[in-house]
Amino acid sequence: MIILGVVVAVIALGAVLAWAVARREVPGVGPAVGTQSSRGLPPGPVPPEALDAVRFDQALRGYRMEQVDRVMERLVVELRERDAEILRLRDDRGAAAGEWSDRTAEGQR
């Protein structure tokens, strides 16, 4: 029974000391890193520079899938919107060029 009490006391003392050391700022040691340190995409349109800054937390066998999925879903939406806008602008430009050629052809008659 005495041995069990000593073991429990040593474990408790170790836990208290570990907690105290972890709370103390040590010179030359950077701030603690959280387990959820990912930097996702900023709100709004996604500029190319934002993709360079994306970081995911590493898990046991790669990255945290929910973080990667969130970024990928957002990029899919952004790319679809940009593709639709490009297509619309090309169609508008093509229609405007067609109207211009029709007008010049009528003017030559």
C-alpha positions as CSV (number, residue, x, y, z in Angstrom):
1,M,0.0,0.0,0.0
2,I,2.9,2.3,0.7
3,I,4.4,1.7,-2.7
4,L,1.1,2.6,-4.4
5,G,0.9,5.8,-2.4
6,V,4.5,6.7,-3.4
7,V,3.8,6.0,-7.1
8,V,0.6,8.1,-7.1
9,A,2.5,10.9,-5.3
10,V,5.4,10.8,-7.9
11,I,2.9,10.9,-10.8
12,A,0.9,13.8,-9.2
13,L,4.1,15.7,-8.5
14,G,5.3,15.1,-12.1
15,A,2.0,16.3,-13.5
16,V,2.1,19.5,-11.4
17,L,5.7,20.2,-12.4
18,A,4.9,19.6,-16.1
19,W,2.0,21.9,-15.9
20,A,4.1,24.6,-14.2
21,V,6.9,24.4,-16.7
22,A,4.4,24.5,-19.6
23,R,2.9,27.7,-18.3
24,R,6.2,29.4,-17.9
25,E,7.8,31.4,-20.7
26,V,11.3,30.1,-21.4
27,P,13.8,32.4,-23.1
28,G,14.8,31.2,-26.6
29,V,11.8,28.9,-27.0
30,G,9.0,30.0,-29.4
31,P,5.3,30.0,-28.5
32,A,3.5,26.7,-28.3
33,V,1.8,25.4,-31.4
34,G,-1.8,24.3,-31.2
35,T,-3.0,21.1,-32.7
36,Q,-5.3,23.0,-35.1
37,S,-2.8,25.4,-36.7
38,S,-4.1,25.2,-40.3
39,R,-4.3,28.4,-42.3
40,G,-7.3,28.0,-44.6
41,L,-8.4,30.3,-47.4
42,P,-9.4,33.9,-46.6
43,P,-13.0,35.0,-47.1
44,G,-14.0,36.3,-50.6
45,P,-12.4,35.6,-53.9
46,V,-9.3,33.4,-53.8
47,P,-6.2,35.2,-55.1
48,P,-3.2,33.0,-56.2
49,E,-1.1,34.2,-53.3
50,A,-3.6,32.8,-50.8
51,L,-3.0,29.3,-52.2
52,D,0.7,29.7,-51.4
53,A,-0.1,30.4,-47.8
54,V,-2.5,27.4,-47.2
55,R,-1.2,25.0,-44.6
56,F,-2.8,21.9,-43.3
57,D,-2.1,20.2,-40.0
58,Q,-0.4,16.9,-40.3
59,A,-2.1,13.8,-39.0
60,L,-0.9,10.3,-38.4
61,R,-1.1,9.4,-42.1
62,G,-1.1,12.7,-44.0
63,Y,-3.2,15.7,-43.4
64,R,-6.5,16.4,-41.7
65,M,-9.0,15.5,-44.3
66,E,-11.7,17.9,-43.1
67,Q,-9.3,20.8,-43.6
68,V,-8.3,19.7,-47.1
69,D,-11.9,19.0,-48.1
70,R,-13.0,22.5,-47.0
71,V,-10.3,24.1,-49.1
72,M,-11.0,21.9,-52.1
73,E,-14.8,22.5,-52.0
74,R,-14.1,26.3,-51.9
75,L,-11.7,26.1,-54.8
76,V,-14.2,24.1,-56.9
77,V,-16.8,26.8,-56.4
78,E,-14.3,29.6,-57.2
79,L,-13.1,27.9,-60.3
80,R,-16.7,27.1,-61.6
81,E,-17.6,30.8,-61.0
82,R,-14.5,32.0,-62.9
83,D,-15.0,29.6,-65.8
84,A,-18.7,30.7,-66.1
85,E,-17.6,34.4,-66.1
86,I,-14.9,33.8,-68.7
87,L,-17.4,31.9,-70.9
88,R,-19.9,34.8,-70.5
89,L,-17.3,37.4,-71.4
90,R,-16.1,35.5,-74.4
91,D,-19.7,35.1,-75.6
92,D,-20.4,38.8,-75.1
93,R,-17.2,39.7,-77.0
94,G,-18.1,37.3,-79.8
95,A,-21.6,38.7,-80.0
96,A,-20.3,42.3,-80.0
97,A,-17.8,41.4,-82.8
98,G,-20.6,39.8,-84.8
99,E,-22.8,42.9,-84.4
100,W,-19.8,45.1,-85.5
101,S,-19.2,43.0,-88.6
102,D,-22.9,43.2,-89.5
103,R,-23.0,47.0,-89.1
104,T,-19.9,47.4,-91.2
105,A,-21.3,45.2,-93.9
106,E,-24.6,47.2,-93.9
107,G,-22.6,50.4,-94.2
108,Q,-20.7,49.2,-97.3
109,R,-23.9,48.5,-99.2
